């Protein structure tokens, strides 16, 4: 019997930007969930994130059969069925965004990050591109489930930077991987076994770019019995710190 899921998804444009380039995909029927954070001038970021979410919806619906037969979209190894389809849908989304940007000059250079999960029995597939993140909210701390595709993350992997050095790092917001920037994309993937009572969080850098893991945990932990309130409180924290994204 599959685990019962309770899912809350919220997004906010913050206090600075005129529009919201984030897009959520919440599919309780197929147990697939994603956060997409678009980037690009005009409304291009919004188009990219919306295209990614719409492609995942199609992939787990009417396009499923054709997608599973495309040899270019898989990872080439045995995965849970939902995980294989998730990877293929993200790679298809990359292709769709890239081609849209080629044919519409106003969309040139657009892209989006993505963090997505798919549940199958007690297994959760996690796939991501960019600096949007997944966490497990533990009893005492946040457990990161992803590693950012960013210049800062790559530097931290080779140098022992303090928190202060990381916060002042020039170019820390430069991401090194996103959907739609190139014709193909590498997708990071992992699977986890899920236990009853586990709490998982997906977020864009609109949250984790303005608060460290300890701060996020402290806010989340105070509302762990009410995930709807948890989401509201985390958005409020991001806005209290400037709400720039």
Secondary structure, 3 states (H helix, E strand, C coil): CCCCCCCCCCCCCCCCCCCCCEEEEEECCCCEEEEEEEECCCCHHHHHHHHHHHHHHHHCCCCHHHHHCCCCCCCCCCCCHHHHHHHHHHHHHHHHHHHHHHHCHHHCCCEEEEEEEEEECCEEEEEEECCCEEEEECCCCEEECCCCCEHHHHHHHHCCCCHHHHHCCCCCCCECCCECCCCCCCCEEEEEECCCCCCEEEECHHHHCCCCHHHHHHHHHCCCCCHHHHHHHHHHHHHHCCCCC
